[in-house]
Amino acid sequence: MKYIYGSLIIIFSVTQVFGKQISKDACEEVWANGEILHEFDEIEISGGNYRPRSYIKYEGKMFYGTLTIDSLKGDVETIWVSMTCWDSQPIK
């Protein structure tokens, strides 16, 4: 199990090194208007949150994004969804 978890950490770290994070407004635009090519290919656990990752094509470019779902302890009615996106182009 620790090898699987370690592999997921390495995969996530390597893919972030080769992309740059985009703004929250741009990320919302990508999620809203982009074409999801492969939905939720991995699930990462970061601080107890499940973070499904999707690959999204938008305006001829590839992006990948994660969704973080969170709530306050004891509050079962309020849930926040936070979106983060990375441009798949390497950082120069």
Short mmCIF file of the C-alpha atoms (twelve columns), coordinates in Angstrom:
data_MODEL
# 
_entry.id   MODEL 
# 
loop_
_atom_site.group_PDB 
_atom_site.id 
_atom_site.type_symbol 
_atom_site.label_atom_id 
_atom_site.label_alt_id 
_atom_site.label_comp_id 
_atom_site.label_asym_id 
_atom_site.label_seq_id 
_atom_site.Cartn_x 
_atom_site.Cartn_y 
_atom_site.Cartn_z 
_atom_site.pdbx_PDB_model_num 
ATOM 1  C CA . MET A 1  0.000   0.000  0.000   1 
ATOM 2  C CA . LYS A 2  2.808   2.432  0.817   1 
ATOM 3  C CA . TYR A 3  4.314   1.802  -2.629  1 
ATOM 4  C CA . ILE A 4  1.025   2.655  -4.334  1 
ATOM 5  C CA . TYR A 5  0.672   5.820  -2.266  1 
ATOM 6  C CA . GLY A 6  4.302   6.748  -2.974  1 
ATOM 7  C CA . SER A 7  3.773   6.196  -6.700  1 
ATOM 8  C CA . LEU A 8  0.742   8.491  -6.713  1 
ATOM 9  C CA . ILE A 9  2.708   11.202 -4.912  1 
ATOM 10 C CA . ILE A 10 5.538   10.942 -7.455  1 
ATOM 11 C CA . ILE A 11 3.145   11.016 -10.427 1 
ATOM 12 C CA . PHE A 12 1.368   14.077 -9.057  1 
ATOM 13 C CA . SER A 13 4.625   15.862 -8.260  1 
ATOM 14 C CA . VAL A 14 6.152   15.214 -11.684 1 
ATOM 15 C CA . THR A 15 3.067   16.392 -13.567 1 
ATOM 16 C CA . GLN A 16 2.970   19.620 -11.571 1 
ATOM 17 C CA . VAL A 17 6.618   20.353 -12.320 1 
ATOM 18 C CA . PHE A 18 5.898   20.465 -16.042 1 
ATOM 19 C CA . GLY A 19 2.836   22.702 -15.894 1 
ATOM 20 C CA . LYS A 20 1.896   26.085 -14.497 1 
ATOM 21 C CA . GLN A 21 -1.115  26.808 -12.346 1 
ATOM 22 C CA . ILE A 22 -3.654  29.199 -13.844 1 
ATOM 23 C CA . SER A 23 -5.872  31.716 -12.035 1 
ATOM 24 C CA . LYS A 24 -9.118  30.697 -10.342 1 
ATOM 25 C CA . ASP A 25 -11.202 32.699 -12.850 1 
ATOM 26 C CA . ALA A 26 -9.455  31.048 -15.796 1 
ATOM 27 C CA . CYS A 27 -9.865  27.673 -14.107 1 
ATOM 28 C CA . GLU A 28 -13.627 28.178 -13.754 1 
ATOM 29 C CA . GLU A 29 -13.762 29.088 -17.458 1 
ATOM 30 C CA . VAL A 30 -11.851 25.913 -18.387 1 
ATOM 31 C CA . TRP A 31 -14.127 23.670 -16.279 1 
ATOM 32 C CA . ALA A 32 -17.320 25.389 -17.507 1 
ATOM 33 C CA . ASN A 33 -16.563 25.530 -21.235 1 
ATOM 34 C CA . GLY A 34 -13.878 22.924 -21.826 1 
ATOM 35 C CA . GLU A 35 -14.308 19.373 -23.042 1 
ATOM 36 C CA . ILE A 36 -13.479 16.833 -20.354 1 
ATOM 37 C CA . LEU A 37 -11.461 14.176 -22.162 1 
ATOM 38 C CA . HIS A 38 -10.716 11.886 -19.267 1 
ATOM 39 C CA . GLU A 39 -12.609 12.371 -16.047 1 
ATOM 40 C CA . PHE A 40 -11.130 11.554 -12.656 1 
ATOM 41 C CA . ASP A 41 -8.158  9.397  -13.639 1 
ATOM 42 C CA . GLU A 42 -6.578  9.389  -10.181 1 
ATOM 43 C CA . ILE A 43 -7.695  10.081 -6.694  1 
ATOM 44 C CA . GLU A 44 -5.194  11.759 -4.449  1 
ATOM 45 C CA . ILE A 45 -5.529  12.151 -0.725  1 
ATOM 46 C CA . SER A 46 -4.171  15.434 0.544   1 
ATOM 47 C CA . GLY A 47 -5.008  16.508 4.076   1 
ATOM 48 C CA . GLY A 48 -7.901  14.070 4.145   1 
ATOM 49 C CA . ASN A 49 -9.527  15.476 0.997   1 
ATOM 50 C CA . TYR A 50 -10.234 13.408 -2.086  1 
ATOM 51 C CA . ARG A 51 -8.952  15.188 -5.168  1 
ATOM 52 C CA . PRO A 52 -10.120 13.679 -8.447  1 
ATOM 53 C CA . ARG A 53 -8.119  14.904 -11.416 1 
ATOM 54 C CA . SER A 54 -9.502  15.474 -14.898 1 
ATOM 55 C CA . TYR A 55 -7.911  16.242 -18.254 1 
ATOM 56 C CA . ILE A 56 -9.703  19.054 -20.076 1 
ATOM 57 C CA . LYS A 57 -9.300  20.413 -23.623 1 
ATOM 58 C CA . TYR A 58 -10.108 24.109 -23.952 1 
ATOM 59 C CA . GLU A 59 -9.374  26.426 -26.885 1 
ATOM 60 C CA . GLY A 60 -6.959  23.917 -28.405 1 
ATOM 61 C CA . LYS A 61 -4.873  23.563 -25.228 1 
ATOM 62 C CA . MET A 62 -4.755  20.777 -22.668 1 
ATOM 63 C CA . PHE A 63 -5.310  21.456 -18.989 1 
ATOM 64 C CA . TYR A 64 -5.650  19.262 -15.986 1 
ATOM 65 C CA . GLY A 65 -7.581  20.178 -12.912 1 
ATOM 66 C CA . THR A 66 -8.422  18.931 -9.459  1 
ATOM 67 C CA . LEU A 67 -11.535 19.395 -7.391  1 
ATOM 68 C CA . THR A 68 -11.283 19.596 -3.624  1 
ATOM 69 C CA . ILE A 69 -14.451 18.944 -1.671  1 
ATOM 70 C CA . ASP A 70 -14.502 20.210 1.901   1 
ATOM 71 C CA . SER A 71 -16.871 20.992 4.752   1 
ATOM 72 C CA . LEU A 72 -16.683 22.071 8.358   1 
ATOM 73 C CA . LYS A 73 -16.625 19.366 10.992  1 
ATOM 74 C CA . GLY A 74 -20.144 18.740 12.205  1 
ATOM 75 C CA . ASP A 75 -21.740 20.668 9.315   1 
ATOM 76 C CA . VAL A 76 -23.279 18.115 6.967   1 
ATOM 77 C CA . GLU A 77 -25.240 20.650 4.905   1 
ATOM 78 C CA . THR A 78 -22.550 23.020 3.624   1 
ATOM 79 C CA . ILE A 79 -19.981 21.739 1.135   1 
ATOM 80 C CA . TRP A 80 -17.354 23.778 -0.738  1 
ATOM 81 C CA . VAL A 81 -15.849 22.761 -4.035  1 
ATOM 82 C CA . SER A 82 -12.497 24.326 -4.855  1 
ATOM 83 C CA . MET A 83 -11.113 24.037 -8.387  1 
ATOM 84 C CA . THR A 84 -7.447  24.241 -9.308  1 
ATOM 85 C CA . CYS A 85 -6.109  23.969 -12.866 1 
ATOM 86 C CA . TRP A 86 -2.721  23.621 -14.504 1 
ATOM 87 C CA . ASP A 87 -1.760  24.401 -18.083 1 
ATOM 88 C CA . SER A 88 -0.094  21.336 -19.549 1 
ATOM 89 C CA . GLN A 89 2.609   23.427 -21.252 1 
ATOM 90 C CA . PRO A 90 6.036   23.122 -19.623 1 
ATOM 91 C CA . ILE A 91 7.330   26.018 -17.546 1 
ATOM 92 C CA . LYS A 92 10.101  27.818 -19.432 1 
# 
